[in-house]
Amino acid sequence: MKSVKNRVDEVNEDTLTYKYTIIEGEALGDKLQSIAIEVKFEAKPDGGSNNKVTSKYYTKGDFQLLEEEIKDGKEKSLTIHKIVETYLLENPNAYA
């Protein structure tokens, strides 16, 4: 992917949620108008956290997404999250 344009909709430190919308770029292709994403972090009892992501797809016209297309998008998103997680774990001063 060469470019993606996101709009930050909400950052809530109390609920540990982050909401943003993909509004432009290759991720949308010619079938999607936007993708709204909510990320929620939940503390684990033994330390660390779980990350829950909910995505809502807004299509152009009457187009219907196939389950396979949604699964592909989730896999790409998970890959990006894992890359970021690895970087942050290896560079804790980057976010301190």
URNOR-V166449 format. One record per residue. N is the residue number from 0. SS is DSSP state (h for helix, s for strand, l for the rest). Layout:
((N & SS) (N & SS))
This chain:
((0 & l) (1 & l) (2 & l) (3 & s) (4 & s) (5 & s) (6 & s) (7 & s) (8 & s) (9 & s) (10 & s) (11 & s) (12 & l) (13 & l) (14 & l) (15 & l) (16 & s) (17 & s) (18 & s) (19 & s) (20 & s) (21 & s) (22 & s) (23 & s) (24 & s) (25 & h) (26 & h) (27 & h) (28 & l) (29 & l) (30 & l) (31 & s) (32 & s) (33 & s) (34 & s) (35 & s) (36 & s) (37 & s) (38 & s) (39 & s) (40 & s) (41 & s) (42 & s) (43 & l) (44 & l) (45 & l) (46 & l) (47 & l) (48 & s) (49 & s) (50 & s) (51 & s) (52 & s) (53 & s) (54 & s) (55 & s) (56 & s) (57 & s) (58 & s) (59 & l) (60 & l) (61 & l) (62 & l) (63 & l) (64 & l) (65 & l) (66 & h) (67 & h) (68 & h) (69 & h) (70 & h) (71 & h) (72 & h) (73 & h) (74 & h) (75 & h) (76 & h) (77 & h) (78 & h) (79 & h) (80 & h) (81 & h) (82 & h) (83 & h) (84 & h) (85 & h) (86 & h) (87 & h) (88 & h) (89 & h) (90 & l) (91 & h) (92 & h) (93 & h) (94 & l) (95 & l))
